[in-house]
Amino acid sequence: MIDPRQKMLAQNLVNYSCKLKEGEKVLIEAFDPDITFVAELVKAAYEAKAIPFVTIKNKTVDRAILMNCSEEQMKMMAKYEAARMSDMDAYIGVRAAWNTNEHSDVSSERLTVYNKYFGMKFMGK
């Protein structure tokens, strides 16, 4: 059963915070999310006649990438993310943390590469 607060939050994010209109594209990006809430966001977007795009990310998978990533890989990831983002009219980011220490053993060099070429570009820095 869906928690009615999730439905209300999804409606508020779509209709009040983003003010989505018919035909507008919204990227819903969820990190370790409650899938039922992401589904509510999709439903709310469709009810507003918007077009939802969804990406589900997972810290465990991100860690596996970060453990051996290269500068070239992070540049390419940033390029593709930027291209996708440029096609959107709105963005909703949902973040949950099942394990806040998931990246604790990733080397500072790898995290620096990630932040320089990928992370900071999408955080407005």
Contacts in CASP RR format, 6 or more apart in sequence:
PFRMAT RR
TARGET T0000
AUTHOR 0000-0000-0000
METHOD contacts of the structure
MODEL  1
MIDPRQKMLAQNLVNYSCKLKEGEKVLIEAFDPDITFVAELVKAAYEAKA
IPFVTIKNKTVDRAILMNCSEEQMKMMAKYEAARMSDMDAYIGVRAAWNT
NEHSDVSSERLTVYNKYFGMKFMGK
2 36 0 8 1.000
2 40 0 8 1.000
3 36 0 8 1.000
6 34 0 8 1.000
6 36 0 8 1.000
6 37 0 8 1.000
6 40 0 8 1.000
7 40 0 8 1.000
7 44 0 8 1.000
9 37 0 8 1.000
9 40 0 8 1.000
10 37 0 8 1.000
10 40 0 8 1.000
10 41 0 8 1.000
10 43 0 8 1.000
10 44 0 8 1.000
11 44 0 8 1.000
11 47 0 8 1.000
13 41 0 8 1.000
13 44 0 8 1.000
13 92 0 8 1.000
14 20 0 8 1.000
14 26 0 8 1.000
14 41 0 8 1.000
14 44 0 8 1.000
14 45 0 8 1.000
14 47 0 8 1.000
14 48 0 8 1.000
14 50 0 8 1.000
14 92 0 8 1.000
15 44 0 8 1.000
15 48 0 8 1.000
17 92 0 8 1.000
18 26 0 8 1.000
18 90 0 8 1.000
18 92 0 8 1.000
20 26 0 8 1.000
20 45 0 8 1.000
20 48 0 8 1.000
20 50 0 8 1.000
20 89 0 8 1.000
20 90 0 8 1.000
21 48 0 8 1.000
21 49 0 8 1.000
21 50 0 8 1.000
22 48 0 8 1.000
22 49 0 8 1.000
22 50 0 8 1.000
23 49 0 8 1.000
23 50 0 8 1.000
23 51 0 8 1.000
24 50 0 8 1.000
24 51 0 8 1.000
24 89 0 8 1.000
24 90 0 8 1.000
25 50 0 8 1.000
25 51 0 8 1.000
25 52 0 8 1.000
25 53 0 8 1.000
25 87 0 8 1.000
25 88 0 8 1.000
25 89 0 8 1.000
25 90 0 8 1.000
26 45 0 8 1.000
26 50 0 8 1.000
26 51 0 8 1.000
26 52 0 8 1.000
26 53 0 8 1.000
26 88 0 8 1.000
26 89 0 8 1.000
26 90 0 8 1.000
26 91 0 8 1.000
26 92 0 8 1.000
27 53 0 8 1.000
27 54 0 8 1.000
27 55 0 8 1.000
27 84 0 8 1.000
27 85 0 8 1.000
27 88 0 8 1.000
27 90 0 8 1.000
27 91 0 8 1.000
27 92 0 8 1.000
28 38 0 8 1.000
28 41 0 8 1.000
28 42 0 8 1.000
28 45 0 8 1.000
28 52 0 8 1.000
28 53 0 8 1.000
28 54 0 8 1.000
28 55 0 8 1.000
28 92 0 8 1.000
28 93 0 8 1.000
28 94 0 8 1.000
29 54 0 8 1.000
29 55 0 8 1.000
29 57 0 8 1.000
29 91 0 8 1.000
29 92 0 8 1.000
29 93 0 8 1.000
29 94 0 8 1.000
30 37 0 8 1.000
30 38 0 8 1.000
30 54 0 8 1.000
30 55 0 8 1.000
30 56 0 8 1.000
30 57 0 8 1.000
30 93 0 8 1.000
30 94 0 8 1.000
30 95 0 8 1.000
30 96 0 8 1.000
31 57 0 8 1.000
31 58 0 8 1.000
31 59 0 8 1.000
31 93 0 8 1.000
31 94 0 8 1.000
31 95 0 8 1.000
31 96 0 8 1.000
31 97 0 8 1.000
32 57 0 8 1.000
32 58 0 8 1.000
32 59 0 8 1.000
32 95 0 8 1.000
32 96 0 8 1.000
32 97 0 8 1.000
32 98 0 8 1.000
33 56 0 8 1.000
33 94 0 8 1.000
33 95 0 8 1.000
33 96 0 8 1.000
34 96 0 8 1.000
35 56 0 8 1.000
37 94 0 8 1.000
38 54 0 8 1.000
38 56 0 8 1.000
38 94 0 8 1.000
41 52 0 8 1.000
41 92 0 8 1.000
41 94 0 8 1.000
42 52 0 8 1.000
42 54 0 8 1.000
45 51 0 8 1.000
45 52 0 8 1.000
46 52 0 8 1.000
50 89 0 8 1.000
50 90 0 8 1.000
53 84 0 8 1.000
53 88 0 8 1.000
59 97 0 8 1.000
59 98 0 8 1.000
59 99 0 8 1.000
59 102 0 8 1.000
59 103 0 8 1.000
60 99 0 8 1.000
60 102 0 8 1.000
62 102 0 8 1.000
62 103 0 8 1.000
63 102 0 8 1.000
63 103 0 8 1.000
63 106 0 8 1.000
65 73 0 8 1.000
66 103 0 8 1.000
66 106 0 8 1.000
66 110 0 8 1.000
66 111 0 8 1.000
66 114 0 8 1.000
67 106 0 8 1.000
67 110 0 8 1.000
68 110 0 8 1.000
69 110 0 8 1.000
69 113 0 8 1.000
69 114 0 8 1.000
70 113 0 8 1.000
71 113 0 8 1.000
71 117 0 8 1.000
74 113 0 8 1.000
74 114 0 8 1.000
74 116 0 8 1.000
74 117 0 8 1.000
74 118 0 8 1.000
75 117 0 8 1.000
77 117 0 8 1.000
77 118 0 8 1.000
78 117 0 8 1.000
78 118 0 8 1.000
78 119 0 8 1.000
78 121 0 8 1.000
78 122 0 8 1.000
81 118 0 8 1.000
81 121 0 8 1.000
81 122 0 8 1.000
82 121 0 8 1.000
82 122 0 8 1.000
85 91 0 8 1.000
85 122 0 8 1.000
103 111 0 8 1.000
END
